[in-house]
């Protein structure tokens, strides 16, 4: 039998964050499955959070955005996620949510601009600015969205919202589905027609969103 030692601070984190998440969901009048759909995760993931599993940073960012959009108090002051410190993230360009946008270039690690975020981000995280309205109400024109610059094979990202570049150079933020044959993919929007059977050159999962009115360039 194995025993896991847990510090008092970690126990407090787990107790308080799971309570905050459960309260957020119940105040929004959603069951776990509905809550998971809104956040882009699975119902078992929400269940684990509410039992004390620690969400990854991008999921905490989604929870905060969900609460902010609905005017629901989501106090993280005792969980370690809001400690008053900030990090800087490089902005590498724009990504289309309806609008067609030119490629993101990562050759310059400093990006075209910078913004401050008040939650932890790992090395290799970049950000882009949304252009267009085909993903409303999830993403709005001017929102800042984060992703990992290294990217992942698109076949590993089926069903997830991604920042992606097509073979013809267009950049989008869309949910990925399989296309009609191997190597082809369909891009799904919240309120626009699907873009079917395209070749994806590069893709990275969406990691965080900051509403347009809550961030500014440095």
KOLLONU-864325 format. One record per residue (C-alpha): residue number from 1; residue in one letter; x, y, z. Coordinates in pm, 1 decimal. Each point is the difference from the previous one (the first is absolute). Layout:
<recs>
REC   zati   numi          X          Y          Z
REC    NUM      A          X          Y          Z
...
</recs>
This chain:
<recs>
REC   zati   numi          X          Y          Z
REC      1      X        0.0        0.0        0.0
REC      2      X      125.1      347.4      -89.6
REC      3      X      -62.8      317.1      196.5
REC      4      X       28.2      346.5     -156.5
REC      5      X      121.4      276.6      225.8
REC      6      X     -184.1      329.6      -53.8
REC      7      X      107.1      328.6      155.1
REC      8      X     -256.2      209.3      191.7
REC      9      X       30.0      269.2     -270.6
REC     10      X      -75.6     -248.5     -277.2
REC     11      X     -293.6     -138.9      197.7
REC     12      X     -136.7      354.1       43.5
REC     13      X       45.8       63.4     -373.5
REC     14      X     -192.9     -313.3      -89.8
REC     15      X     -281.8       61.6      244.7
REC     16      X      -50.1      365.0      -90.0
REC     17      X       41.7      -24.8     -376.8
REC     18      X     -235.7     -297.5      -31.6
REC     19      X     -258.6      189.6      204.8
REC     20      X       37.6      309.4     -220.3
REC     21      X      -42.4     -207.4     -316.6
REC     22      X     -308.1     -179.7      131.1
REC     23      X     -153.7      329.2      109.6
REC     24      X       71.4      158.5     -339.3
REC     25      X     -175.1     -284.9     -180.9
REC     26      X     -302.7       -9.5      228.9
REC     27      X      -50.0      378.5       -4.6
REC     28      X        4.4      -21.4     -380.9
REC     29      X     -274.8     -267.7       28.8
REC     30      X      196.1     -256.5     -202.8
REC     31      X       50.3     -368.9       59.6
REC     32      X      350.5     -140.9      -36.2
REC     33      X      -50.3     -102.1     -363.3
REC     34      X     -133.9      341.2     -103.5
REC     35      X      278.9      174.7      189.0
REC     36      X      258.3     -221.3     -170.6
REC     37      X     -141.2       78.6     -345.4
REC     38      X       26.3      374.8       60.9
REC     39      X      361.8      -30.7      115.6
REC     40      X      105.4     -241.1     -273.6
REC     41      X       84.6     -286.4      237.1
REC     42      X     -168.2     -328.7       92.3
REC     43      X     -249.6      -70.9      277.9
REC     44      X      246.7     -232.1      179.6
REC     45      X      250.5      289.0        3.3
REC     46      X     -250.0      227.0      175.8
REC     47      X      -80.4     -281.3      242.7
REC     48      X      370.6      -38.1       84.0
REC     49      X       33.5      375.8       61.1
REC     50      X     -295.0       -4.5      237.8
REC     51      X      154.7     -291.5      189.2
REC     52      X      325.9      192.7       44.9
REC     53      X      209.9      -60.7     -311.4
REC     54      X      203.6      309.6      -88.2
REC     55      X      -90.7      146.0     -344.7
REC     56      X      274.5       99.2     -239.6
REC     57      X       66.2      372.3      -34.8
REC     58      X     -188.2       35.9     -329.7
REC     59      X     -310.4     -152.5      155.5
REC     60      X       15.8      240.6      292.9
REC     61      X       18.9      283.4     -255.2
REC     62      X     -313.6     -139.0     -170.2
REC     63      X     -179.1      -23.7      335.2
REC     64      X       86.8      362.2       75.7
REC     65      X     -118.3      113.1     -343.5
REC     66      X     -325.1     -196.2       42.8
REC     67      X      -63.5      169.2      334.8
REC     68      X       88.2      347.0     -128.9
REC     69      X     -229.9      -31.2     -302.4
REC     70      X     -293.9      -85.3      225.3
REC     71      X       77.5      237.0      284.8
REC     72      X       49.6     -286.6      247.8
REC     73      X      244.0       38.2      287.9
REC     74      X      283.5     -250.7      -34.6
REC     75      X      240.5       77.4      283.3
REC     76      X      339.9     -162.2      -45.5
REC     77      X      181.9      214.4      254.1
REC     78      X       60.3     -293.1      237.2
REC     79      X       93.0     -256.5     -264.6
REC     80      X      335.9      132.9     -114.9
REC     81      X     -121.9      104.0     -345.9
REC     82      X      -35.5      369.3       86.9
REC     83      X      312.4      107.6      182.5
REC     84      X       54.8      346.9     -145.4
REC     85      X      285.0      -95.0     -231.6
REC     86      X      -11.6       22.1     -379.8
REC     87      X      175.8     -155.3     -297.5
REC     88      X       62.4      133.4     -346.7
REC     89      X     -115.3     -186.1     -310.6
REC     90      X      116.3       81.5     -351.9
REC     91      X     -265.3       75.0     -263.5
REC     92      X       88.9     -149.6     -336.7
REC     93      X     -276.8      140.0     -218.7
REC     94      X     -366.7      -59.7      -73.7
REC     95      X     -218.9     -305.8      -45.1
REC     96      X     -322.2      -16.6     -198.1
REC     97      X     -340.8      -82.4      145.4
REC     98      X     -173.7       75.2     -327.8
REC     99      X      258.6      240.9     -132.9
REC    100      X      290.5     -137.6     -203.6
REC    101      X      330.7       81.9      164.3
REC    102      X      360.3      -27.2     -116.7
REC    103      X      241.1     -247.4      163.3
REC    104      X      138.8       19.9      350.5
REC    105      X      377.2       24.6       -6.9
REC    106      X      198.7     -138.3      292.6
REC    107      X      343.0       86.0     -138.7
REC    108      X       11.8      303.4      228.4
REC    109      X      -46.6     -129.4      354.5
REC    110      X      -98.0      348.6      114.4
REC    111      X     -310.8       10.1     -218.6
REC    112      X     -165.4      314.3     -133.9
REC    113      X     -114.7      113.0      344.3
REC    114      X      -45.5     -111.8      361.2
REC    115      X     -273.3      -23.6      261.4
REC    116      X       -8.9      -75.7      371.7
REC    117      X     -193.7     -296.0      141.4
REC    118      X      -79.2      -59.8      367.7
REC    119      X       19.4     -380.0       -6.5
REC    120      X      289.6     -243.6      -52.3
REC    121      X      100.9      -92.4     -355.2
REC    122      X      268.4     -253.6      -98.5
REC    123      X      302.1       71.1     -215.9
REC    124      X      -82.1       -1.6     -368.1
REC    125      X     -342.0      162.5       37.0
REC    126      X      -95.3      260.1     -259.5
REC    127      X     -313.3      204.0      -66.5
REC    128      X     -194.2      135.0     -296.6
REC    129      X     -285.3      247.4      -41.1
REC    130      X     -334.8     -124.0     -133.6
REC    131      X     -137.1      160.2     -316.1
REC    132      X     -359.1      -69.9     -107.6
REC    133      X     -321.5     -115.2      167.7
REC    134      X      -65.7     -356.0     -119.5
REC    135      X       89.0     -140.9      342.7
REC    136      X     -225.3      225.6      207.4
REC    137      X      -94.7      -20.0      281.2
REC    138      X      303.0     -213.0       91.0
REC    139      X      257.1      227.1     -169.0
REC    140      X      -60.0      361.4     -100.0
REC    141      X      189.4      231.7     -228.9
REC    142      X      292.4      143.8      197.2
REC    143      X       28.3     -279.8      257.9
REC    144      X      350.9     -119.8       85.7
REC    145      X       43.7     -377.7      -23.3
REC    146      X      297.6     -207.8      104.6
REC    147      X      155.5     -316.9     -139.2
REC    148      X      331.0     -189.5       10.0
REC    149      X      225.0      106.3     -287.3
REC    150      X      139.9     -347.5      -61.0
REC    151      X     -331.6     -133.9     -129.2
REC    152      X     -122.9     -359.1      -26.6
REC    153      X     -108.0     -236.8     -278.3
REC    154      X     -358.0       89.8     -100.2
REC    155      X     -117.0     -361.6       24.8
REC    156      X       74.7       21.5      377.0
REC    157      X     -229.7      301.3       35.3
REC    158      X     -329.7     -129.6     -137.8
REC    159      X     -289.5      150.9      193.8
REC    160      X      209.6      279.9      147.8
REC    161      X        4.2      373.5      -66.5
REC    162      X      331.4       87.8     -162.8
REC    163      X      207.6      276.2     -145.6
REC    164      X       91.0     -130.0     -344.3
REC    165      X      160.6       85.5     -330.6
REC    166      X     -124.5     -145.1     -328.1
REC    167      X      229.1     -107.6     -282.2
REC    168      X      -98.6      317.1     -189.6
REC    169      X      118.3      218.7      290.9
REC    170      X     -334.7      100.9      153.8
REC    171      X      -15.3        7.1      381.3
REC    172      X     -311.6      -91.2      198.0
REC    173      X     -126.4      -83.8      345.5
REC    174      X     -242.5     -289.7      -50.3
REC    175      X     -106.3     -335.2      140.3
REC    176      X      147.4     -293.4     -193.2
REC    177      X     -189.5     -294.2     -146.1
REC    178      X      112.2     -274.4     -233.2
REC    179      X      -46.2       63.7     -371.2
REC    180      X     -121.4     -233.9     -270.3
REC    181      X      337.3     -177.4      -27.6
REC    182      X      333.3      -34.0      176.1
REC    183      X      194.2      325.6       15.4
REC    184      X     -308.7      218.7      -45.2
REC    185      X     -180.4      184.1      278.2
REC    186      X     -319.1      198.6       52.7
REC    187      X       10.0      328.7      193.1
REC    188      X     -306.8       65.8      214.2
REC    189      X     -127.1      343.5      107.4
REC    190      X     -257.8       95.6      260.2
REC    191      X     -220.3      196.0     -240.2
REC    192      X      133.8      -38.9     -354.3
REC    193      X       18.4     -273.0     -262.6
REC    194      X      265.6     -268.2       43.0
REC    195      X      316.2       20.0     -210.2
REC    196      X       24.4     -352.2     -137.7
REC    197      X      285.9     -221.6     -115.7
REC    198      X      299.2      227.9       47.0
REC    199      X      366.1      -83.0       49.2
REC    200      X      142.9      123.4      330.0
REC    201      X      364.8       96.4        4.4
REC    202      X       28.8       81.7      371.1
REC    203      X     -233.0      -15.8      301.0
REC    204      X       13.2       66.0      373.5
REC    205      X     -275.1      -40.4      260.7
REC    206      X     -162.8      312.7      141.5
REC    207      X      126.3       60.0      354.0
REC    208      X     -151.0      320.3      133.9
REC    209      X     -221.3      292.6      -95.5
REC    210      X        4.1      356.0      133.8
REC    211      X     -301.3      211.6     -105.4
REC    212      X       87.6      298.3     -217.3
REC    213      X      -91.6      253.0      270.1
REC    214      X      221.1     -166.1      262.3
REC    215      X      340.9        8.3     -164.8
REC    216      X      219.9      267.5     -151.2
REC    217      X      330.7       16.6     -184.7
REC    218      X      306.5       83.6      204.2
</recs>
